[in-house]
């Protein structure tokens, strides 16, 4: 747990980290990385008003890290997703939880902005789901803003991978 601007937030930092570049698109394989490079300190997780975006969905077991689907977001779609992400509750998850099976699937989300570096998010899509910007994050557990806002919106923009 960390305190940012007087607020308790969930601290996330895993390595190695992937730098997200929306113009470059999705890497075909992300086998070693476990997080994104933080380019925005937050909170919230992302700045407002992106000009575009990208969702890269990666397979879990038995081929973790292989690209399964990529979706380009126009400015309207990227702003919608960023608005939902900005509303995520960043409180730490409960200490004792029981999670569903984790097949190690994940998504990398990128937002591009005029006049600043792209911002990336790492989204663990199975097990104890969470999303983070390489510095702070939001967990699904006991977090209605995650499972009623974020999860539905990203799944409408880019359908989850089967299996």
DRENFITI-874620 format. One record per atom (N, C-alpha, C, CB): residue number from 1; x, y, z. Coordinates in pm, whole numbers, padded with zeros to 5 digits. Glycine has a CB too. Layout:
BEGIN
   pos       c1       c2       c3
   NUM        X        Y        Z
...
END
This chain:
BEGIN
   pos       c1       c2       c3
     1    00085   -00117    00000
     1    00000    00000    00000
     1    00090    00124    00000
     1   -00097    00000    00122
     2    00046    00226   -00069
     2    00118    00352   -00076
     2    00021    00466   -00049
     2    00187    00370   -00214
     3    00075    00580   -00016
     3   -00007    00700    00000
     3    00035    00799   -00106
     3    00007    00760    00144
     4   -00059    00841   -00187
     4   -00035    00940   -00291
     4   -00132    01054   -00268
     4   -00051    00879   -00435
     5   -00078    01174   -00250
     5   -00160    01293   -00227
     5   -00258    01271   -00111
     5   -00236    01331   -00355
     6   -00211    01206   -00003
     6   -00293    01186    00115
     6   -00397    01076    00104
     6   -00362    01312    00148
     7   -00396    01000   -00004
     7   -00494    00895   -00026
     7   -00424    00759   -00030
     7   -00573    00919   -00156
     8   -00479    00659    00038
     8   -00423    00525    00031
     8   -00459    00464   -00103
     8   -00474    00436    00148
     9   -00358    00420   -00175
     9   -00378    00356   -00305
     9   -00302    00225   -00305
     9   -00332    00449   -00421
    10   -00343    00140   -00397
    10   -00276    00012   -00412
    10   -00150    00033   -00494
    10   -00369   -00093   -00478
    11   -00038   -00003   -00438
    11    00092    00014   -00504
    11    00125   -00112   -00585
    11    00203    00043   -00400
    12    00165   -00093   -00709
    12    00200   -00203   -00797
    12    00335   -00173   -00860
    12    00092   -00226   -00905
    13    00425   -00268   -00856
    13    00550   -00255   -00928
    13    00606   -00395   -00951
    13    00652   -00165   -00851
    14    00600   -00439   -01076
    14    00654   -00569   -01114
    14    00758   -00545   -01224
    14    00541   -00667   -01162
    15    00849   -00635   -01239
    15    00951   -00624   -01345
    15    00966   -00758   -01412
    15    01087   -00576   -01287
    16    01015   -00759   -01533
    16    01049   -00647   -01620
    16    00924   -00577   -01675
    16    01137   -00694   -01735
    17    00946   -00456   -01729
    17    00835   -00373   -01774
    17    00844   -00342   -01922
    17    00830   -00244   -01694
    18    00727   -00331   -01983
    18    00712   -00302   -02125
    18    00677   -00155   -02143
    18    00603   -00393   -02189
    19    00745   -00086   -02235
    19    00708    00052   -02268
    19    00603    00046   -02378
    19    00833    00138   -02312
    20    00488    00107   -02355
    20    00377    00104   -02450
    20    00390    00221   -02547
    20    00241    00109   -02377
    21    00383    00189   -02677
    21    00385    00290   -02782
    21    00268    00258   -02875
    21    00523    00292   -02859
    22    00162    00336   -02867
    22    00040    00309   -02941
    22    00066    00306   -03091
    22   -00067    00415   -02909
    23    00148    00396   -03142
    23    00177    00400   -03286
    23    00244    00272   -03335
    23    00265    00520   -03320
    24    00327    00211   -03251
    24    00397    00088   -03289
    24    00306   -00034   -03287
    24    00514    00065   -03196
    25    00192   -00026   -03220
    25    00100   -00139   -03213
    25    00141   -00240   -03107
    25    00092   -00207   -03347
    26    00080   -00357   -03114
    26    00100   -00462   -03015
    26    00221   -00548   -03049
    26   -00024   -00549   -03003
    27    00309   -00570   -02954
    27    00415   -00668   -02978
    27    00352   -00806   -03001
    27    00516   -00672   -02860
    28    00404   -00886   -03095
    28    00346   -01017   -03122
    28    00361   -01115   -03006
    28    00408   -01077   -03245
    29    00456   -01087   -02917
    29    00479   -01173   -02803
    29    00531   -01089   -02688
    29    00578   -01286   -02837
    30    00478   -01114   -02569
    30    00526   -01049   -02447
    30    00546   -01160   -02346
    30    00423   -00937   -02395
    31    00658   -01226   -02354
    31    00680   -01345   -02271
    31    00749   -01315   -02138
    31    00761   -01445   -02347
    32    00833   -01214   -02132
    32    00906   -01189   -02009
    32    00849   -01078   -01923
    32    01045   -01159   -02040
    33    00785   -00982   -01987
    33    00736   -00865   -01914
    33    00619   -00902   -01824
    33    00694   -00755   -02010
    34    00606   -00825   -01714
    34    00497   -00846   -01619
    34    00425   -00718   -01582
    34    00550   -00912   -01495
    35    00463   -00609   -01648
    35    00402   -00481   -01614
    35    00440   -00381   -01724
    35    00449   -00431   -01473
    36    00391   -00258   -01710
    36    00423   -00151   -01804
    36    00511   -00047   -01735
    36    00293   -00086   -01859
    37    00585    00027   -01815
    37    00665    00138   -01766
    37    00569    00250   -01728
    37    00771    00186   -01872
    38    00586    00304   -01610
    38    00500    00413   -01564
    38    00541    00544   -01630
    38    00506    00426   -01410
    39    00448    00605   -01703
    39    00473    00737   -01762
    39    00375    00842   -01707
    39    00461    00731   -01914
    40    00292    00799   -01612
    40    00195    00890   -01550
    40    00183    00850   -01403
    40    00056    00884   -01622
    41    00215    00943   -01311
    41    00216    00905   -01170
    41    00078    00884   -01109
    41    00287    01010   -01092
    42   -00024    00959   -01156
    42   -00157    00945   -01098
    42   -00156    00980   -00951
    42   -00209    00804   -01118
    43   -00265    00952   -00877
    43   -00390    00905   -00931
    43   -00463    01016   -01007
    43   -00478    00852   -00819
    44   -00554    00974   -01091
    44   -00600    00842   -01132
    44   -00495    00769   -01216
    44   -00730    00854   -01210
    45   -00534    00658   -01279
    45   -00439    00575   -01353
    45   -00393    00636   -01484
    45   -00500    00442   -01379
    46   -00475    00718   -01547
    46   -00442    00778   -01677
    46   -00487    00923   -01680
    46   -00507    00698   -01794
    47   -00423    01005   -01765
    47   -00471    01142   -01784
    47   -00600    01142   -01866
    47   -00364    01228   -01853
    48   -00673    01253   -01866
    48   -00794    01261   -01947
    48   -00762    01288   -02095
    48   -00887    01372   -01893
    49   -00863    01269   -02178
    49   -00864    01312   -02318
    49   -00754    01253   -02408
    49   -00853    01457   -02322
    50   -00744    01121   -02414
    50   -00650    01063   -02511
    50   -00697    01089   -02654
    50   -00633    00912   -02486
    51   -00604    01085   -02747
    51   -00637    01104   -02888
    51   -00655    00971   -02962
    51   -00527    01185   -02956
    52   -00620    00861   -02897
    52   -00634    00728   -02956
    52   -00593    00624   -02855
    52   -00552    00715   -03085
    53   -00605    00498   -02894
    53   -00568    00393   -02800
    53   -00551    00259   -02868
    53   -00671    00383   -02692
    54   -00519    00161   -02785
    54   -00488    00027   -02832
    54   -00514   -00071   -02719
    54   -00341    00017   -02882
    55   -00575   -00184   -02752
    55   -00591   -00293   -02656
    55   -00527   -00416   -02718
    55   -00743   -00318   -02620
    56   -00430   -00472   -02648
    56   -00359   -00592   -02693
    56   -00392   -00704   -02596
    56   -00202   -00568   -02702
    57   -00461   -00806   -02643
    57   -00499   -00919   -02556
    57   -00402   -01035   -02581
    57   -00647   -00964   -02582
    58   -00343   -01084   -02472
    58   -00244   -01191   -02480
    58   -00298   -01319   -02417
    58   -00115   -01150   -02411
    59   -00263   -01430   -02480
    59   -00309   -01562   -02436
    59   -00245   -01602   -02304
    59   -00280   -01667   -02543
    60   -00317   -01687   -02234
    60   -00264   -01748   -02112
    60   -00209   -01886   -02143
    60   -00372   -01755   -02002
    61   -00213   -01974   -02046
    61   -00162   -02110   -02062
    61   -00239   -02182   -02171
    61   -00172   -02188   -01931
    62   -00177   -02261   -02254
    62   -00040   -02313   -02246
    62    00062   -02227   -02319
    62   -00036   -02452   -02301
    63    00023   -02117   -02381
    63    00115   -02030   -02456
    63    00110   -01887   -02404
    63    00080   -02032   -02607
    64    00144   -01866   -02276
    64    00131   -01732   -02221
    64    00218   -01630   -02294
    64    00166   -01733   -02073
    65    00158   -01514   -02316
    65    00232   -01404   -02376
    65    00222   -01394   -02527
    65    00372   -01415   -02340
    66    00148   -01486   -02591
    66    00130   -01479   -02736
    66    00010   -01389   -02767
    66    00110   -01621   -02798
    67    00026   -01297   -02861
    67   -00082   -01205   -02895
    67   -00201   -01282   -02952
    67   -00034   -01099   -02997
    68   -00317   -01259   -02895
    68   -00440   -01323   -02941
    68   -00530   -01230   -03019
    68   -00514   -01379   -02824
    69   -00530   -01101   -02985
    69   -00616   -01004   -03052
    69   -00563   -00864   -03025
    69   -00764   -01017   -03004
    70   -00575   -00778   -03125
    70   -00544   -00637   -03103
    70   -00659   -00553   -03156
    70   -00409   -00597   -03171
    71   -00686   -00445   -03085
    71   -00796   -00356   -03121
    71   -00745   -00212   -03114
    71   -00919   -00377   -03027
    72   -00755   -00141   -03224
    72   -00723    00003   -03227
    72   -00845    00080   -03179
    72   -00678    00050   -03371
    73   -00824    00181   -03099
    73   -00932    00266   -03049
    73   -00921    00403   -03113
    73   -00928    00276   -02895
    74   -01032    00454   -03165
    74   -01033    00591   -03213
    74   -01043    00684   -03091
    74   -01151    00616   -03313
    75   -01042    00813   -03115
    75   -01042    00910   -03005
    75   -01166    00896   -02916
    75   -01035    01052   -03060
    76   -01282    00873   -02975
    76   -01405    00860   -02896
    76   -01398    00736   -02807
    76   -01529    00853   -02989
    77   -01357    00623   -02863
    77   -01347    00499   -02785
    77   -01240    00512   -02676
    77   -01314    00380   -02877
    78   -01126    00572   -02710
    78   -01018    00588   -02613
    78   -01062    00679   -02498
    78   -00893    00644   -02680
    79   -01134    00785   -02529
    79   -01182    00875   -02423
    79   -01282    00805   -02332
    79   -01246    01001   -02484
    80   -01371    00724   -02391
    80   -01467    00647   -02312
    80   -01394    00554   -02215
    80   -01561    00566   -02403
    81   -01299    00478   -02266
    81   -01225    00386   -02180
    81   -01145    00462   -02075
    81   -01131    00297   -02264
    82   -01081    00571   -02113
    82   -01004    00650   -02016
    82   -01094    00706   -01906
    82   -00931    00764   -02087
    83   -01215    00750   -01940
    83   -01308    00800   -01838
    83   -01342    00692   -01737
    83   -01436    00853   -01904
    84   -01365    00570   -01786
    84   -01398    00459   -01696
    84   -01277    00425   -01609
    84   -01443    00334   -01776
    85   -01159    00421   -01669
    85   -01036    00391   -01594
    85   -01011    00497   -01488
    85   -00914    00381   -01690
    86   -01037    00622   -01519
    86   -01016    00731   -01424
    86   -01110    00723   -01303
    86   -01034    00865   -01493
    87   -01220    00650   -01316
    87   -01316    00634   -01206
    87   -01286    00512   -01119
    87   -01457    00623   -01261
    88   -01185    00432   -01155
    88   -01154    00312   -01076
    88   -01112    00349   -00934
    88   -01044    00230   -01144
    89   -01164    00275   -00839
    89   -01125    00290   -00700
    89   -00989    00224   -00682
    89   -01233    00228   -00603
    90   -00892    00298   -00634
    90   -00754    00251   -00622
    90   -00720    00201   -00482
    90   -00659    00360   -00659
    91   -00822    00174   -00402
    91   -00796    00127   -00266
    91   -00730   -00011   -00271
    91   -00929    00120   -00184
    92   -00649   -00042   -00171
    92   -00588   -00174   -00167
    92   -00693   -00285   -00158
    92   -00491   -00184   -00048
    93   -00667   -00401   -00221
    93   -00763   -00511   -00209
    93   -00756   -00571   -00069
    93   -00733   -00620   -00316
    94   -00860   -00647   -00030
    94   -00854   -00714    00101
    94   -00732   -00807    00108
    94   -00985   -00795    00126
    95   -00679   -00825    00228
    95   -00559   -00906    00242
    95   -00584   -01054    00220
    95   -00498   -00886    00378
    96   -00697   -01105    00262
    96   -00728   -01246    00245
    96   -00836   -01262    00139
    96   -00772   -01310    00379
    97   -00799   -01321    00028
    97   -00895   -01342   -00081
    97   -00876   -01481   -00139
    97   -00878   -01233   -00191
    98   -00980   -01530   -00200
    98   -00974   -01655   -00273
    98   -01005   -01622   -00418
    98   -01075   -01763   -00215
    99   -00910   -01649   -00506
    99   -00922   -01610   -00646
    99   -00958   -01729   -00734
    99   -00793   -01545   -00695
   100   -01028   -01703   -00844
   100   -01051   -01810   -00941
   100   -00920   -01848   -01009
   100   -01156   -01766   -01047
   101   -00925   -01953   -01091
   101   -00804   -02000   -01158
   101   -00738   -01889   -01240
   101   -00838   -02118   -01249
   102   -00608   -01881   -01231
   102   -00530   -01782   -01306
   102   -00457   -01854   -01419
   102   -00429   -01707   -01213
   103   -00498   -01827   -01543
   103   -00431   -01892   -01657
   103   -00320   -01805   -01714
   103   -00532   -01924   -01765
   104   -00288   -01692   -01646
   104   -00181   -01600   -01684
   104   -00212   -01519   -01810
   104   -00053   -01678   -01705
   105   -00340   -01505   -01845
   105   -00377   -01420   -01958
   105   -00376   -01274   -01912
   105   -00517   -01459   -02015
   106   -00348   -01185   -02006
   106   -00342   -01043   -01971
   106   -00368   -00960   -02096
   106   -00205   -01008   -01908
   107   -00386   -00831   -02073
   107   -00400   -00735   -02182
   107   -00310   -00616   -02152
   107   -00549   -00691   -02201
   108   -00259   -00556   -02256
   108   -00185   -00431   -02244
   108   -00271   -00325   -02313
   108   -00039   -00440   -02308
   109   -00296   -00216   -02244
   109   -00381   -00109   -02294
   109   -00293    00015   -02310
   109   -00503   -00082   -02199
   110   -00304    00081   -02423
   110   -00227    00202   -02444
   110   -00316    00319   -02481
   110   -00124    00180   -02553
   111   -00281    00436   -02432
   111   -00349    00560   -02466
   111   -00247    00658   -02521
   111   -00423    00621   -02341
   112   -00279    00721   -02634
   112   -00190    00823   -02689
   112   -00250    00960   -02659
   112   -00171    00804   -02843
   113   -00160    01058   -02644
   113   -00199    01194   -02607
   113   -00123    01293   -02691
   113   -00174    01220   -02457
   114   -00183    01406   -02713
   114   -00115    01516   -02780
   114   -00024    01584   -02678
   114   -00219    01618   -02842
   115    00105    01593   -02709
   115    00196    01669   -02624
   115    00250    01597   -02503
   115    00130    01789   -02580
   116    00232    01465   -02492
   116    00287    01391   -02379
   116    00310    01246   -02420
   116    00193    01399   -02255
   117    00387    01175   -02340
   117    00415    01034   -02366
   117    00288    00951   -02358
   117    00519    00981   -02266
   118    00286    00842   -02437
   118    00176    00746   -02426
   118    00173    00687   -02285
   118    00189    00634   -02532
   119    00056    00647   -02243
   119    00039    00586   -02111
   119   -00009    00443   -02132
   119   -00062    00667   -02023
   120    00056    00350   -02063
   120    00019    00210   -02073
   120   -00041    00158   -01944
   120    00139    00127   -02111
   121   -00127    00058   -01960
   121   -00185   -00014   -01847
   121   -00163   -00164   -01869
   121   -00338    00019   -01831
   122   -00141   -00235   -01760
   122   -00130   -00382   -01763
   122   -00255   -00435   -01695
   122    00002   -00433   -01691
   123   -00328   -00522   -01763
   123   -00455   -00575   -01712
   123   -00445   -00727   -01703
   123   -00574   -00532   -01803
   124   -00435   -00779   -01580
   124   -00440   -00925   -01559
   124   -00586   -00965   -01575
   124   -00382   -00967   -01417
   125   -00617   -01049   -01675
   125   -00755   -01078   -01713
   125   -00811   -01207   -01653
   125   -00766   -01085   -01861
   126   -00732   -01277   -01574
   126   -00782   -01399   -01508
   126   -00732   -01401   -01365
   126   -00738   -01528   -01585
   127   -00780   -01498   -01287
   127   -00741   -01504   -01146
   127   -00794   -01382   -01073
   127   -00588   -01513   -01132
   128   -00713   -01328   -00985
   128   -00748   -01202   -00918
   128   -00715   -01090   -01017
   128   -00669   -01184   -00781
   129   -00816   -01045   -01088
   129   -00795   -00945   -01192
   129   -00752   -00812   -01132
   129   -00922   -00927   -01276
   130   -00666   -00743   -01207
   130   -00622   -00610   -01165
   130   -00575   -00534   -01289
   130   -00508   -00619   -01059
   131   -00567   -00404   -01275
   131   -00515   -00317   -01381
   131   -00425   -00214   -01313
   131   -00631   -00246   -01464
   132   -00309   -00186   -01376
   132   -00218   -00088   -01317
   132   -00142   -00013   -01424
   132   -00120   -00156   -01221
   133   -00083    00100   -01384
   133   -00005    00183   -01476
   133    00145    00170   -01451
   133   -00048    00329   -01464
   134    00187    00062   -01384
   134    00327    00042   -01353
   134    00368    00104   -01221
   134    00411    00099   -01462
   135    00277    00176   -01161
   135    00305    00242   -01033
   135    00194    00217   -00933
   135    00323    00393   -01055
   136    00070    00242   -00973
   136   -00045    00219   -00886
   136   -00149    00140   -00964
   136   -00105    00353   -00834
   137   -00243    00077   -00892
   137   -00339   -00005   -00963
   137   -00473   -00016   -00893
   137   -00283   -00141   -00982
   138   -00561   -00090   -00957
   138   -00694   -00120   -00905
   138   -00716   -00270   -00915
   138   -00806   -00041   -00982
   139   -00771   -00328   -00810
   139   -00800   -00471   -00807
   139   -00950   -00493   -00822
   139   -00749   -00535   -00676
   140   -00988   -00606   -00881
   140   -01128   -00639   -00898
   140   -01196   -00673   -00766
   140   -01142   -00756   -00994
   141   -01125   -00737   -00676
   141   -01182   -00787   -00550
   141   -01244   -00672   -00470
   141   -01074   -00858   -00467
   142   -01372   -00687   -00437
   142   -01446   -00589   -00355
   142   -01440   -00448   -00414
   142   -01391   -00588   -00213
   143   -01444   -00439   -00547
   143   -01431   -00310   -00613
   143   -01536   -00297   -00724
   143   -01288   -00293   -00669
   144   -01657   -00251   -00691
   144   -01762   -00239   -00793
   144   -01722   -00153   -00912
   144   -01885   -00182   -00730
   145   -01638   -00052   -00894
   145   -01597    00031   -01008
   145   -01520   -00051   -01110
   145   -01513    00150   -00960
   146   -01460   -00159   -01068
   146   -01385   -00247   -01158
   146   -01481   -00338   -01235
   146   -01283   -00332   -01080
   147   -01563   -00413   -01161
   147   -01645   -00514   -01230
   147   -01776   -00462   -01285
   147   -01673   -00626   -01138
   148   -01819   -00343   -01251
   148   -01940   -00289   -01314
   148   -01910   -00180   -01416
   148   -02034   -00233   -01207
   149   -01791   -00123   -01412
   149   -01756   -00017   -01505
   149   -01647   -00059   -01602
   149   -01712    00105   -01430
   150   -01527   -00077   -01550
   150   -01412   -00105   -01634
   150   -01426   -00235   -01713
   150   -01288   -00112   -01549
   151   -01456   -00344   -01645
   151   -01459   -00475   -01710
   151   -01560   -00481   -01826
   151   -01493   -00583   -01608
   152   -01679   -00428   -01805
   152   -01779   -00427   -01911
   152   -01738   -00341   -02030
   152   -01911   -00380   -01856
   153   -01680   -00226   -02001
   153   -01641   -00134   -02109
   153   -01529   -00193   -02193
   153   -01597    00000   -02050
   154   -01424   -00245   -02130
   154   -01313   -00299   -02210
   154   -01357   -00422   -02287
   154   -01194   -00333   -02120
   155   -01446   -00502   -02230
   155   -01493   -00622   -02301
   155   -01583   -00588   -02420
   155   -01568   -00714   -02205
   156   -01651   -00475   -02416
   156   -01729   -00430   -02532
   156   -01638   -00377   -02642
   156   -01830   -00322   -02490
   157   -01530   -00311   -02603
   157   -01436   -00256   -02701
   157   -01347   -00363   -02765
   157   -01350   -00151   -02635
   158   -01313   -00465   -02685
   158   -01226   -00573   -02731
   158   -01266   -00700   -02657
   158   -01074   -00540   -02709
   159   -01334   -00790   -02727
   159   -01385   -00912   -02663
   159   -01274   -00994   -02601
   159   -01461   -00997   -02764
   160   -01300   -01053   -02484
   160   -01200   -01140   -02422
   160   -01167   -01260   -02513
   160   -01251   -01190   -02284
   161   -01048   -01312   -02496
   161   -01009   -01431   -02571
   161   -01080   -01553   -02516
   161   -00856   -01452   -02566
   162   -01117   -01644   -02601
   162   -01182   -01769   -02558
   162   -01077   -01859   -02493
   162   -01249   -01842   -02679
   163   -01124   -01935   -02393
   163   -01037   -02036   -02330
   163   -00952   -01974   -02231
   163   -00953   -02107   -02430
END
